[in-house]
Amino acid sequence: MSKEAVDTAAADASRTDASPAPADAGDAGYSKDLKARHVNMIAIGGAIGTGLFLGAGGRLHSAGPALAVAYLVCGIFAFFVVRALGEMVVYRPSSGSFVSYAREFLGEKGAYVAGWMYFLNWSTTGIADITAIALYTHYWSFFTDIPQWVLALIALAVVLVINLISVKYFGEMEFWFAIVKVAALIAFMLIGIFLLVTQHDVGGQTPGLSVITDNGGFLPNGIMPVVIIMQGVVFAYASLELVGVAAGETADPQKIVPRAVNSIMWRVGLFYVGSVVLLALLLPGSVYSADQSPFVTVLSKIGVPAAGDVMNLVVLTAAMSSLNSGLYSTGRILRSMAMAGSAPKFTARMNKSQVPYGGILLTSAVCVLGVGLNFLMPSQAFEIVLNVASLGIISTWVIIMICHLAFVRRAKEGLITRPSFRLPGSPVTEIVTILFLLSVLGLMWKDPEIGRKTLYLIPIIAAALAAGWYGIRRRVDREAAGLTK
């Protein structure tokens, strides 16, 4: 670790009046090319993805209208996580984000676990994304004859190249991906409101509350399906924490990040809860299915031409956006870890465009394994990796809340000063959120087919983390000793 890197990071890091915040050497060398509109759209894009566009269909079928409550509850806890992260970002912006905060408040072991679990989340999510892209592309007959693994590889190559060029290109790509998703949702909601107000026939049903009351009510299949789907609903909000990573490459994070974080709550209420309520009022939950976007189901029932083509393009955009975000965030997180000795040295490397290409290439390499999975098991690839990714995102969110608890404790001890932008209700908010996330993890046991098998992986992951720490701990100690000299 060079003295120049540390000095540069120290100069860029935000400091408090009580005590200077320790610099993260992994923050040195980045450009500040992400603008407010990029960060705002990254926040929106993180809140809107395939979990809504595609996953809501199967969840409506099993849980019914109560899905709206599940989205609201999980959305509130997701907001708490991002608000806690946002407070720490305002205290000290860092491209290492929660890994950097874990290092400061929990020690290098905490940063090590946080970083590699986040890498597990995004590398497996990346496999799910390229699988989804290939599946969505097969929707059009022109691509039917192209093997699924070839389409997955092409998608990965395109997004990888864009990520490696510069952070500005990443920001622009996310900006327009988010525009497409938001425009599609707003258009559908306007159509849905029109159908509701005019009482226009939708597949033989007159929209309104009668659609719910005449088809089993608010909980047509009881409370248990609503409880079980919580894991999938939490995963639908994965990537909201991207705001914290992006803050390290903005010129004025103390102003931009609070605005982006505060806007998340109303977006969740409008886009997720609002659209699910509309879907429930237009058609019975039993009509929707996991094989088709619920928006396509509604639009096809009223005879909208090319509804499937349009929505397929939207969900394809959502999957590309997720893959793009995964490569971006893991590149920054791995660089922060590499500078401290807990990730391979090559992941600290940056190109002339100030992009940490080493970490991005490592994540892409894992995604290439996903291309192989698509070749060997094309029908099961998506479901397998999606459940592994859920372990990564839940652990990441839990670590963020534990970091915030330690952060607040330091503030109470007078060692640091909390910014005015704060998570309300601390420490109760953090504790309740952690308990909720752990309960969601426990609910996976209720799903013997996939969820229970996923939980069996926890001891294996824990053993791998322990073995990895044993292998790199001396290097971490050397890097720490070099930093303190």
Beta strands, then each sheet from edge to edge (+ up, - down):
end
